[in-house]
């Protein structure tokens, strides 16, 4: 199983955000990106650089792409590791179904911030996406049909949920931690006490505030520090130096067509 992130550079995301997550991860984790290389992080190329924002995640499902034969454990860049990641990896290893979050505010809908993508589940989703990716990006999508996660849910036969496999392991900063006076607190949505819940492994930030924008004293009050981030990664590191070159894959085919493109930004 390969641990992977996706970086499509833009106004909010760049090299620093990739390092924020990958500083917490084993050395053999990879970043799928439109950049030619990221110092200190192994990278694989995004093949369609015109995909917008979160839609770049769809390339994770390309069975002919650079990670096509791999089972993938995916995390958004604004994820903070506060426990043993092996707990989650062990829970999904060898599973046949796609695993997604339940949306933190609307749990009936699946969310794509943390996913397990078995290689066998990719082709069906990719075939549906390849029909007209640029139309899917620009059409109006509401409710369960929202964004990449709505598209994924519409085009797979079975989705398992992290909450069923590892209850309490993945928590929301805004819903489960933030309390009155903290960034991101909501009168209607937040129920935290200012601390990371016991048993949590990952903290998802899913929108503002981003963890890299928060004051270090606020993160420290949650038990999140650079030292603690490094300690979680060091328990899982593979041997050898972390690579800083782009992984090359021979003979792969491009899955998305590049005609009839619509640009929205």
C-alpha positions as CSV (number, residue, x, y, z in Angstrom):
1,X,0.0,0.0,0.0
2,X,1.3,3.4,-0.9
3,X,0.7,6.6,1.2
4,X,-0.1,9.5,-1.2
5,X,-1.1,13.1,-1.2
6,X,-2.0,15.4,-4.1
7,X,-0.6,18.9,-4.6
8,X,-2.1,21.0,-7.4
9,X,-0.4,24.3,-6.9
10,X,-2.5,27.5,-6.8
11,X,-3.2,30.5,-4.6
12,X,-3.4,28.5,-1.4
13,X,-1.3,25.4,-1.9
14,X,2.4,25.0,-2.7
15,X,5.6,23.4,-1.6
16,X,5.2,24.5,2.0
17,X,1.8,22.8,2.3
18,X,3.2,19.6,0.8
19,X,6.0,19.6,3.4
20,X,3.5,20.2,6.2
21,X,1.9,16.8,5.6
22,X,5.0,14.9,4.4
23,X,7.1,15.9,7.4
24,X,4.6,13.7,9.3
25,X,4.8,10.7,6.9
26,X,7.1,7.8,6.2
27,X,9.9,8.5,3.7
28,X,8.3,6.3,1.0
29,X,5.1,8.4,0.9
30,X,4.6,10.2,-2.4
31,X,3.1,13.4,-3.6
32,X,1.2,13.5,-6.9
33,X,1.8,17.0,-8.2
34,X,2.0,19.3,-11.2
35,X,5.5,20.4,-10.0
36,X,8.5,18.8,-11.7
37,X,10.0,17.9,-8.2
38,X,9.7,18.8,-4.5
39,X,12.9,18.8,-2.6
40,X,12.9,16.0,0.1
41,X,9.6,14.4,-1.1
42,X,9.2,11.6,-3.7
43,X,6.8,12.8,-6.4
44,X,4.8,11.4,-9.2
45,X,3.3,13.5,-12.0
46,X,-0.2,14.8,-12.4
47,X,-0.7,14.1,-16.0
48,X,-3.6,16.5,-16.7
49,X,-2.4,19.9,-15.3
50,X,-5.7,21.6,-16.3
51,X,-7.7,19.8,-13.7
52,X,-9.0,22.4,-11.1
53,X,-8.3,22.3,-7.4
54,X,-9.6,19.1,-5.7
55,X,-10.5,17.6,-9.0
56,X,-6.8,16.7,-9.4
57,X,-7.6,13.9,-6.9
58,X,-9.4,12.1,-9.7
59,X,-6.0,11.1,-11.1
60,X,-5.6,8.7,-8.1
61,X,-8.1,6.5,-9.9
62,X,-6.3,6.2,-13.2
63,X,-5.5,2.5,-13.5
64,X,-2.8,3.3,-16.2
65,X,-1.2,6.1,-14.2
66,X,2.0,6.1,-12.3
67,X,0.3,4.6,-9.2
68,X,-2.3,2.6,-11.1
69,X,-1.3,-0.8,-9.8
70,X,-1.0,0.3,-6.1
71,X,-3.5,0.3,-3.3
72,X,-3.5,3.9,-2.0
73,X,-3.9,5.5,1.4
74,X,-4.7,9.1,0.6
75,X,-4.8,12.2,2.9
76,X,-5.5,15.9,2.2
77,X,-2.5,18.2,2.8
78,X,-4.2,19.9,5.8
79,X,-4.3,16.7,7.8
80,X,-2.4,16.4,11.1
81,X,-1.3,13.1,12.5
82,X,-1.7,12.8,16.3
83,X,-1.5,9.0,16.7
84,X,-0.2,5.8,15.1
85,X,-1.1,5.8,11.4
86,X,-0.5,2.1,11.3
87,X,-3.8,1.6,13.1
88,X,-5.7,3.0,10.0
89,X,-3.5,1.2,7.5
90,X,-4.0,-2.1,9.2
91,X,-7.8,-1.7,9.2
92,X,-8.0,-1.4,5.4
93,X,-5.1,-3.5,4.2
94,X,-6.5,-6.1,1.7
95,X,-10.0,-4.7,1.7
96,X,-11.8,-4.8,-1.6
97,X,-14.0,-1.7,-1.2
98,X,-13.2,2.0,-1.4
99,X,-13.1,3.6,2.1
100,X,-14.1,7.3,2.6
101,X,-15.0,9.6,5.5
102,X,-18.5,10.5,6.4
103,X,-18.9,14.3,5.9
104,X,-18.3,15.8,9.3
105,X,-21.4,18.1,9.1
106,X,-23.6,15.9,6.8
107,X,-22.6,12.3,7.6
108,X,-25.0,10.8,5.1
109,X,-22.6,12.0,2.4
110,X,-19.1,10.6,1.8
111,X,-16.1,12.9,1.9
112,X,-12.7,12.5,0.3
113,X,-10.3,14.0,2.8
114,X,-8.9,10.6,3.8
115,X,-9.4,7.6,1.5
116,X,-8.3,4.1,1.0
117,X,-8.4,3.3,-2.8
118,X,-7.8,-0.3,-3.6
119,X,-6.4,-0.9,-7.1
120,X,-9.4,-3.0,-8.1
121,X,-11.8,-0.1,-7.4
122,X,-10.1,2.4,-9.7
123,X,-11.1,1.4,-13.3
124,X,-14.9,1.8,-12.9
125,X,-14.6,5.3,-11.5
126,X,-11.9,6.3,-14.0
127,X,-14.0,5.1,-17.0
128,X,-16.9,7.3,-15.8
129,X,-14.6,10.3,-15.3
130,X,-12.9,9.9,-18.6
131,X,-16.1,10.4,-20.5
132,X,-16.0,14.2,-20.0
133,X,-13.9,15.4,-17.1
134,X,-14.1,19.1,-18.0
135,X,-17.9,18.9,-18.1
136,X,-18.0,17.2,-14.7
137,X,-15.9,20.0,-13.2
138,X,-18.1,22.9,-14.4
139,X,-21.6,21.4,-14.0
140,X,-23.6,22.5,-11.0
141,X,-23.3,19.9,-8.3
142,X,-25.3,20.1,-5.1
143,X,-25.6,18.0,-1.9
144,X,-24.3,14.5,-2.3
145,X,-23.3,15.4,-5.9
146,X,-20.8,18.0,-4.7
147,X,-17.3,18.1,-6.1
148,X,-14.9,15.1,-6.5
149,X,-16.4,13.2,-3.5
150,X,-19.9,13.4,-5.0
151,X,-18.6,12.1,-8.3
152,X,-16.7,9.3,-6.7
153,X,-19.8,8.3,-4.7
154,X,-22.0,8.3,-7.8
155,X,-19.7,6.0,-9.7
156,X,-18.7,3.2,-7.3
157,X,-20.7,0.2,-6.2
158,X,-19.7,0.1,-2.5
159,X,-18.1,2.6,-0.1
160,X,-17.1,1.6,3.4
161,X,-16.7,4.4,6.0
162,X,-13.7,5.0,8.3
163,X,-16.1,5.6,11.2
164,X,-17.3,2.0,11.0
165,X,-13.8,0.5,10.6
166,X,-12.0,2.7,13.2
167,X,-14.5,4.7,15.3
168,X,-13.1,7.9,16.7
169,X,-9.8,7.6,14.8
170,X,-10.3,10.5,12.4
171,X,-11.7,13.7,13.9
172,X,-12.6,17.2,12.7
173,X,-10.8,20.2,14.2
174,X,-13.8,22.4,13.8
175,X,-16.4,19.9,14.9
176,X,-14.6,17.8,17.5
177,X,-11.9,20.1,19.0
178,X,-12.7,23.8,18.5
179,X,-14.4,25.5,21.5
180,X,-15.6,29.1,22.0
181,X,-12.9,31.6,21.3
182,X,-10.8,29.3,19.1
183,X,-10.4,29.8,15.3
184,X,-13.0,28.0,13.3
185,X,-15.5,27.6,16.2
186,X,-19.2,27.5,15.2
187,X,-22.1,27.9,17.6
188,X,-24.1,25.3,15.6
189,X,-21.4,22.8,14.5
190,X,-18.6,22.8,17.1
191,X,-18.8,20.5,20.2
192,X,-15.2,20.3,21.2
193,X,-13.5,21.2,24.5
194,X,-10.3,22.6,23.0
195,X,-8.5,19.2,23.2
196,X,-7.8,16.4,20.7
197,X,-10.3,13.6,21.7
198,X,-8.8,10.4,23.2
199,X,-8.1,7.8,20.6
200,X,-7.7,10.1,17.7
201,X,-5.2,9.4,15.0
202,X,-5.8,12.1,12.4
203,X,-7.2,15.6,12.7
204,X,-8.9,16.9,9.6
205,X,-9.1,20.6,9.1
206,X,-11.4,20.6,5.9
207,X,-11.4,24.3,5.2
208,X,-10.5,27.4,7.2
209,X,-8.6,27.7,9.4
210,X,-5.8,25.7,7.9
211,X,-3.4,24.3,10.4
212,X,-0.4,26.1,8.9
213,X,-2.1,29.4,9.4
214,X,-2.8,28.9,13.1
215,X,-0.6,30.2,15.8
216,X,1.9,27.7,17.2
217,X,0.5,28.2,20.7
218,X,-2.9,27.2,19.6
219,X,-1.6,24.0,17.9
220,X,0.5,23.3,21.0
221,X,-2.6,23.5,23.2
222,X,-4.0,20.7,21.2
223,X,-0.9,18.6,21.7
224,X,0.2,19.3,18.1
225,X,3.8,20.4,17.8
226,X,6.6,20.0,15.3
227,X,8.2,17.6,17.7
228,X,5.1,15.5,18.1
229,X,4.6,15.5,14.3
230,X,8.2,14.2,13.8
231,X,7.8,11.5,16.4
232,X,4.8,10.0,14.7
233,X,6.7,9.9,11.4
234,X,9.9,8.4,12.8
235,X,8.0,5.4,14.1
236,X,7.0,4.5,10.5
237,X,10.0,5.5,8.4
238,X,11.3,3.1,5.8
239,X,15.1,2.7,5.6
240,X,17.2,4.9,3.4
241,X,17.2,8.6,2.5
242,X,14.1,10.2,1.4
243,X,14.1,10.7,-2.4
244,X,13.7,14.1,-4.0
245,X,13.3,13.1,-7.6
246,X,10.2,12.3,-9.7
247,X,9.2,8.7,-10.0
248,X,9.1,7.6,-13.6
249,X,6.7,5.0,-14.9
250,X,7.2,3.5,-18.4
251,X,4.5,2.8,-20.8
252,X,1.6,4.5,-19.0
253,X,-1.3,5.9,-21.0
254,X,-3.1,9.2,-20.4
255,X,-6.6,8.5,-19.2
256,X,-8.2,11.9,-19.7
257,X,-8.8,13.4,-23.1
258,X,-7.4,16.9,-23.7
259,X,-10.0,18.2,-26.1
260,X,-13.1,20.3,-25.5
261,X,-11.6,21.8,-22.3
262,X,-13.5,24.3,-20.2
263,X,-11.5,26.7,-18.0
264,X,-13.2,28.1,-15.0
265,X,-10.4,29.9,-13.3
